[in-house]
Amino acid sequence: MSIEFNYQQAFARNLGWVSSSEQNSIKDKKIAIAGMGGVGGIHLINFVRMGYENFHIADPDFFELANFNRQFGANMDSIDKNKAEVMVKLAKSINPNVQIEVFHEGVTRY
């Protein structure tokens, strides 16, 4: 059985913390996060669970065993995979409508 994603239903329990109009506004905002390691990955997932759908994320690094104690996306399946790409996959598993632009080179001055 396949369940179709429904934004209003998925984020209905946010109401009370935010108003209905605020929830609708959240959907259209864009958030940029530099780094998907220690706290960046957790922030991405928390924002996705709040209903944000538009992101710019940056991370040139790859997951390794040493990341397991503190990084959300670190697991046996993600070893040697780009952190940003792993986190995009996780975000889309929560909300398939998220739009995420990845900057593989990280954050640079230009």
Protein Blocks (a to p, Z undefined) as FASTA:
>chain_A
ZZdddfklmmmmmgojacfklmmmmmmpccddehjklmmmmmmmmmmmnopabdcdddfb
dcdfklmmmpfklcfklgoiafklmmmmmmmmmmmmbccdddfkbpafZZ
